[in-house]
């Protein structure tokens, strides 16, 4: 039996930068609630930069790509910068296959 973890996130805001650390699995079941909560933070804080940390994401399907692209578009619409931080090799492969890596800046420390 497969038990899905779902997705949660932690966030911190400092000096105009919102860092959102996603945790768990991003699928169509979890993407809507996470998206809504992140958007509330974006609209209330109006960050100049948003970093989406994916280092704790175990699984991501196309709903995760939609979640990321939507936040990228929203931050851009508000005049801010957006980047992805620390995707796993598995998530990076999804970005490469989708072409997302050519659109959104991805920071990877190589740990």
PyMOL commands that set and color helices and strands:
alter all, ss='L'
color gray80, all
select helices_A, chain A and resi 28-45+62-77+89-98+100-102
alter helices_A, ss='H'
color red, helices_A
select strands_A, chain A and resi 7-14+17-26+49-60+81-85+105-107
alter strands_A, ss='S'
color yellow, strands_A
deselect
rebuild
show_as cartoon
